[in-house]
Structure formats: C-alpha cells, structure tokens
C-alpha cells in the first residue's frame, strides 16, 4: 500500500482558524485607518473653511475706512464705493450661519459655523479676528482649531 499524500482534517481546521484570526485583525486595522482618515479629512476641511472666512473678512476690512462692533452685529464696516459713496458691510450670525449684509444688496450667507466661534475685537484701526472650533481629542484629530488674523482699515497704522 502506498502512503497517501494530503492534509489531515486537523491541519485544514488549523489553517482556516489562522486565516480567520488574521482577516479579523486586518479588518479592524482597516476600519481604524478609515476612521482616522475621515477625521483628518474633516479637520482639514474645517481649517480650510476658517481660512476662507478670515480671508473674506480681511479683504472687506482692508477696503474699509471704519470698523465697529455694534451690539446687533459681529462686525460693521464702512466702505467708500466709486470714490465717494458710502456703504455699510455688516457681518451677523443668524441661525448658526455667518451672513454678510451689504447696505445696497441682498444678504449673503458666507458659511455655516457648525459649532465654530468667531470673535472680533478692534483696537484703533486694527481688527483682530479669531476663528475657534472646539474639538474632542481623538486619534488624528487636534483638540480644537484656532486661527487668528490681524487686519487694518485704510489709513490705520499697524
């Protein structure tokens, strides 16, 4: 009688068990990496959103002759159009959205704040803007984001 070649049932069960454990470990690693990637992508989007908002505000501030923080708005800017005509640009927060309201145009939603905080302070002709977003410490995510911008109105010295 010739010896038979092949695997025993016990060997096959062990191989299947090892493959099952390995695929479970790889699956968990994959899911974890997807979560980290999603959080990093969200952080990047939120930081970019803050930078765009601050850039828009900076542009309006630098083309203004006066900046104020009235009680009914986050920021009010006085600008000169066409060399002589004054207009007021007001930034207000309505229902969690930052809205840009120009005196001779329809209000425009700049962005949804989605939990972010926008603070404005004015000293002389310098306007300090702070965009802050609280965060929860998780892998791949900073414990909050904070962007600062200093801008000056026309004619103000930094």
Protein Blocks (a to p, Z undefined) as FASTA:
>chain_A
ZZdedddfklmmmmmmmmmmmmmmmmmmmmmmmmmmmmmmmmmmmmmmmmmmmmmmmmmm
mmpcbdcddfkbfbdcdddeehlaccddddddeehiacdddfkbccddfbdfkhpacddd
dehjbccddddddddddehiaebdadddddddehiaZZ
